Amino acid sequence: MAGVSISVEGSEDLKKVVTALQVVDSNVAKAIRQYTQAEMAPEWRKGLAERAHSLVETKALVDTSRVKVSNQNVSLTSATVKGGPWRGGFDPRVDFGAVEFGANREQEATYFRRTRKGSRARVTRHTARQFKTPFRNGRVVWPEAKAEIPRYASLWVQTVLRTIHDALEGKAD
């Protein structure tokens, strides 16, 4: 799923964080990544859960949400977990757009099936009625990301500073 991001170029604090993560000891950098992951993942999932209003939104977008932390960035993702399609053929990695942004509810699929007597019959079905109407700005992931990215960036800066300070003071977990 494509995501919303902020540029490090726009903030001196974020530039300093990325530079600090490149220079610190590998054990300290690892601790920073672990603390950041531990603090952000529950908040990300909780925020998505508050915005999800249906079971399919919860299963496709909230239950598959992840926070990935590296020395260069923090990625907030959803609908990207491994695994095959659900029973019925829905694959959250491919079909997340219909859940997040809506779909054309009048879309039809026509196919042929066998009747009980063995002859072929043409059948037309509405295949997107379970989704909401199209909405350009998203309903769950994008609004949550837009609202929370500044807070997560601040949290990342604070976590880096606190962890480096604790390492310099000799405090260990």
Buried (B, 14 or more C-beta within 10 A) or exposed (E): BEEBEBEBEEBEBBEBBBEBBEEBEEEBBEBBBBBBBEBBBEBBBEBBBEBBEBEBBBBBBBBBBBBBBEBEEBEBBBBBEEEEEEEEEBEBBEBBBBBBBBBEBEEEEEEEEEEEEEEEEEEEEEEBEEBBEEEEEBBBBBBBBEEBBEEBBEBBBBBBBEBBEBBEEEEEE
